[in-house]
Amino acid sequence: MNRQSPPSLQPLIGGIIAALLVVISFNSFIVVNPGQAGVLSILGKAQDGVLLEGIHFKPPIISTVDVYDLTVQKFEVPAESSTKDLQNLSASFAINFRLDPLQVVDIRRTQGTLQNIVSKIVAPQTQESFKIAAARRTVEQAITQRSELKEDFDNALNSRLEKYGIIVLDTSVIDLNFSPEFSRAVEEKQIAEQRAQRAVYIAQEAEQEAQADINRAKGRAEAQRLLAETLKAQGGELVLQKEAIEAWKQGGAQMPKVLVMSGDNKSSIPFLFNLGDIQTQ
């Protein structure tokens, strides 16, 4: 003889079953948004095939979906190394990367979360890549060849992260620091170079000034030679007379102590005598 539930319990049981069906139906689908990728795990085992954006069916209760962000991620990673001349060099890098959507399942199986990817993959590989780039040059070359240093770093980091499904989009050197000893050596070298450049400038200035004096002396000698030739030529005494008249007209000449008397012959040199001698007699 079958026992039936009391009429008053049947609606309650029906409601519970309906609620369970609704929960199970909602739990049977997963929506993956743009810029995301999902990995389906059934009974703790990751399934092949990445879930890209859209709605996907998943077995209820026994399955979970891990969603990964495929947009650009940015993390700052410190790094230290020794240069070719055994100087300490430290830097801080900003790494922009994203996950390869086709390798998200492998990333889920090997690395797990994004935090694990940064701490276990990106950070140590950044350190190793910086060591490779820094060891190829001296600390002074690291300063003067900064673009080449970054290029070597980028190449090493790309090749190392690519096999983990990590695509490097861009890197930036935020800071590059040297040991205090090297910083002092650089400062002293700069001071010495500035002093040397100043000494060269002073020497060049003195040489130019000396050459200017030589040129002025040559100019005066040439002027005197031309004046002497002019005085020796016919009419030279007229030049002297003209110079005297010009000086007195301008008022810049002192009262002459020598009196010029015209001779009978206008072409001859005038007779000169000192007025001071007359005043003393």
C-alpha positions in Angstrom: 0.0 0.0 0.0 1.6 3.3 -1.2 1.7 6.2 1.1 1.2 9.6 -0.4 2.4 12.9 1.0 -0.2 14.9 2.7 -1.9 17.3 0.4 -0.5 20.2 2.4 3.2 19.2 1.7 2.9 18.6 -2.0 3.0 22.4 -2.9 6.1 22.8 -0.7 7.9 19.9 -2.2 7.0 21.1 -5.7 8.4 24.6 -4.9 11.6 23.2 -3.6 12.1 21.1 -6.7 11.3 24.1 -8.9 13.8 26.2 -7.0 16.5 23.5 -7.4 15.8 23.3 -11.1 16.1 27.1 -11.4 19.4 27.1 -9.4 20.8 24.2 -11.5 19.7 25.9 -14.7 21.4 29.2 -13.8 24.5 27.3 -12.6 24.7 25.4 -15.9 25.8 28.5 -17.9 28.7 30.9 -17.7 29.0 34.2 -19.5 32.5 35.3 -20.6 32.7 39.0 -21.1 34.8 40.7 -23.8 38.5 40.9 -22.9 38.2 37.7 -20.8 38.8 34.0 -21.3 37.5 31.1 -19.2 38.9 27.6 -18.4 36.4 24.9 -17.5 37.3 22.4 -14.8 35.2 19.3 -14.1 35.8 17.6 -10.8 39.0 19.7 -10.4 40.5 18.8 -13.9 41.0 21.6 -16.4 39.3 20.8 -19.7 40.9 21.4 -23.1 39.5 24.3 -25.1 39.4 27.9 -23.9 36.1 29.6 -23.3 36.1 32.9 -25.2 33.6 35.7 -24.9 30.0 34.6 -25.0 27.7 32.2 -23.1 28.8 28.6 -22.5 27.3 25.5 -20.9 29.0 23.9 -17.9 27.9 20.9 -16.0 26.2 22.1 -12.8 27.5 21.4 -9.3 30.6 19.4 -10.4 32.3 22.1 -12.6 33.9 25.5 -12.1 35.1 28.1 -14.5 38.2 30.2 -13.9 38.1 33.5 -15.7 41.3 35.3 -16.8 41.6 39.0 -17.8 43.1 39.2 -21.3 43.4 43.0 -21.3 46.8 44.7 -20.9 48.3 44.2 -17.5 51.0 46.6 -16.0 53.3 45.7 -13.2 56.5 47.4 -11.8 59.3 44.9 -11.3 62.6 45.8 -9.6 65.9 44.2 -10.8 69.5 44.2 -9.9 72.7 43.1 -11.7 76.4 43.5 -12.0 77.9 45.1 -15.1 80.8 43.9 -17.2 83.2 45.9 -15.0 81.6 44.4 -11.8 79.7 47.5 -10.8 76.4 47.2 -9.1 73.4 48.4 -11.2 69.8 48.4 -10.1 66.7 49.3 -12.1 62.9 49.3 -11.9 60.9 48.3 -15.0 57.3 48.8 -15.9 56.1 45.7 -17.8 53.0 45.9 -20.0 51.8 42.4 -21.0 48.8 40.3 -21.7 48.0 36.6 -21.7 47.8 34.7 -25.0 44.1 33.5 -25.1 45.1 30.3 -26.9 47.3 29.3 -24.0 45.1 30.2 -21.1 44.3 26.5 -20.4 48.1 25.7 -20.1 48.5 28.8 -17.9 45.7 27.5 -15.7 47.3 24.1 -15.4 50.9 25.3 -14.8 50.6 28.7 -13.1 47.1 29.2 -11.7 46.2 32.8 -10.9 47.4 36.0 -12.4 49.2 36.8 -9.1 51.2 33.6 -9.5 52.1 34.5 -13.0 53.5 37.8 -11.9 55.4 36.5 -8.9 56.6 33.2 -10.3 57.2 34.1 -14.0 57.3 37.8 -14.8 59.4 39.0 -11.9 62.1 36.4 -12.0 62.4 36.5 -15.8 62.7 40.3 -15.6 65.6 39.8 -13.2 67.3 37.3 -15.5 66.8 39.4 -18.6 68.3 42.5 -16.9 71.3 40.5 -15.9 71.9 39.4 -19.5 71.6 43.0 -20.8 73.8 44.5 -18.0 76.5 41.9 -18.2 77.3 42.9 -21.9 78.5 46.4 -21.1 80.3 48.4 -18.4 78.5 50.7 -16.1 79.5 53.8 -18.1 78.2 52.1 -21.3 75.0 51.4 -19.5 74.6 55.2 -19.1 75.7 56.2 -22.6 74.1 53.2 -24.4 70.8 53.2 -22.5 68.7 52.5 -25.6 70.8 49.5 -26.5 70.6 48.2 -22.9 66.8 48.4 -23.1 66.8 46.7 -26.5 68.9 43.8 -25.2 66.6 43.5 -22.1 63.4 43.5 -24.3 64.7 40.8 -26.6 65.7 38.6 -23.7 62.4 39.1 -21.8 60.2 38.5 -24.9 62.0 35.2 -25.7 61.7 34.0 -22.0 58.0 35.0 -21.4 56.7 33.9 -24.8 56.9 30.2 -24.0 54.7 30.8 -20.9 51.9 32.3 -23.0 52.8 35.8 -21.9 52.9 38.5 -24.6 55.1 41.5 -23.7 53.7 44.7 -25.3 56.1 47.3 -23.9 58.7 47.9 -21.2 59.9 51.1 -19.6 62.9 51.8 -17.5 61.5 53.8 -14.6 64.7 54.2 -12.7 68.4 53.2 -13.2 70.7 53.6 -10.2 74.4 53.0 -9.6 76.5 52.4 -6.6 77.5 55.5 -4.5 81.1 54.9 -5.3 80.5 55.1 -9.0 78.2 58.1 -8.6 81.0 60.0 -6.8 83.5 58.9 -9.5 81.2 60.2 -12.2 80.8 63.5 -10.4 84.5 63.9 -10.0 85.1 63.1 -13.6 82.5 65.7 -14.7 84.2 68.3 -12.5 87.6 67.5 -14.0 86.3 67.7 -17.5 84.7 71.0 -16.8 88.0 72.3 -15.4 89.9 71.0 -18.4 87.4 72.7 -20.8 87.7 75.9 -18.9 91.5 75.8 -19.1 91.3 75.2 -22.9 88.9 78.1 -23.2 91.3 80.4 -21.2 94.3 79.3 -23.3 92.3 79.9 -26.6 91.2 83.3 -25.3 94.8 84.3 -24.4 96.0 83.1 -27.8 93.4 85.2 -29.5 94.2 88.2 -27.4 97.9 87.8 -28.2 97.2 87.5 -31.9 95.0 90.7 -31.7 98.0 92.6 -30.1 100.2 91.4 -32.8 97.7 92.5 -35.4 97.4 95.9 -33.7 101.2 96.3 -33.5 101.5 95.4 -37.2 98.8 97.9 -38.0 100.5 100.7 -36.1 103.9 99.9 -37.7 102.3 99.9 -41.1 100.6 103.2 -40.4 103.9 104.7 -39.2 105.7 103.4 -42.3 103.1 104.9 -44.6 103.2 108.2 -42.7 107.0 108.3 -43.0 106.8 107.7 -46.7 104.2 110.4 -47.0 106.5 112.9 -45.1 109.4 112.0 -47.3 107.5 112.6 -50.5 106.9 115.9 -52.1 104.4 118.0 -50.1 105.0 116.1 -46.9 105.5 119.3 -44.9 101.9 120.3 -45.9 100.7 117.1 -44.1 102.4 118.3 -40.9 100.9 121.7 -41.2 97.5 120.2 -41.8 97.8 118.0 -38.7 98.8 120.9 -36.5 95.9 123.1 -37.8 93.4 120.3 -37.2 94.7 119.7 -33.7 94.4 123.3 -32.7 90.9 123.7 -34.3 89.7 120.7 -32.2 91.1 122.2 -29.0 92.7 119.0 -28.0 96.4 120.0 -28.4 98.5 121.7 -25.7 100.1 125.1 -26.4 103.2 124.2 -28.5 106.6 124.9 -27.1 108.0 124.9 -30.6 107.2 127.8 -33.0 107.1 127.1 -36.7 108.4 129.9 -38.9 108.0 129.7 -42.7 111.1 129.8 -44.7 111.7 131.7 -47.9 111.4 128.5 -49.8 107.8 127.1 -49.3 108.8 123.7 -50.3 111.6 123.4 -47.7 111.1 122.1 -44.2 110.2 125.0 -41.9 112.7 126.4 -39.4 111.8 125.3 -35.8 113.0 126.7 -32.5 111.8 126.1 -28.8 109.9 128.9 -27.1 110.9 127.5 -23.8 114.5 128.5 -24.4 113.4 132.1 -25.1 111.4 132.3 -21.9 114.3 131.1 -19.7 116.7 133.6 -21.1 
